[in-house]
């Protein structure tokens, strides 16, 4: 989210999605941070793909989001996870 202000990101989300909408989150974390990402989506089925050397894990979550505000909330919570990369 560093490329956009929160307001700009919210506008882009609202322009692209008709909320409530299915939204796909993608993150990359070290293997020891995988559980922290899981906590962001307690009821969602997540897909995990380890890197070739196993140090990193790609995490994908497709979740029904009620609003762009909730999407932004999730990204703000994710920013608290050390070393996370949002795609």
Residue pairs with C-beta under 8 A, 6 or more apart in sequence:
1 9
1 72
1 75
1 76
1 79
1 86
4 12
6 72
9 72
10 68
10 69
10 72
13 19
13 68
13 71
13 72
14 68
17 23
17 65
17 68
19 65
19 66
19 67
19 68
20 64
20 65
20 66
20 67
21 64
21 65
22 62
22 63
22 64
22 65
23 62
23 63
23 64
23 65
23 71
24 60
24 61
24 62
25 40
25 41
25 59
25 60
25 61
25 62
25 63
25 74
25 78
25 86
26 58
26 59
26 60
26 86
26 87
27 37
27 58
27 59
27 78
27 84
27 85
27 86
27 87
28 56
28 57
28 58
28 59
28 84
28 85
28 87
29 36
29 37
29 56
29 57
29 59
29 81
29 83
29 84
29 85
30 55
30 56
30 57
30 83
31 50
31 54
31 55
31 56
31 57
33 81
33 82
33 83
33 84
34 48
34 57
34 59
36 81
37 46
37 59
37 78
37 81
37 84
38 46
38 59
40 61
40 74
40 77
40 78
41 61
41 63
44 61
44 62
44 63
45 61
46 59
46 60
46 61
47 59
47 60
47 61
48 57
48 58
48 59
49 57
49 58
49 60
50 56
50 57
50 58
51 57
51 58
65 71
65 74
75 86
78 84
78 86
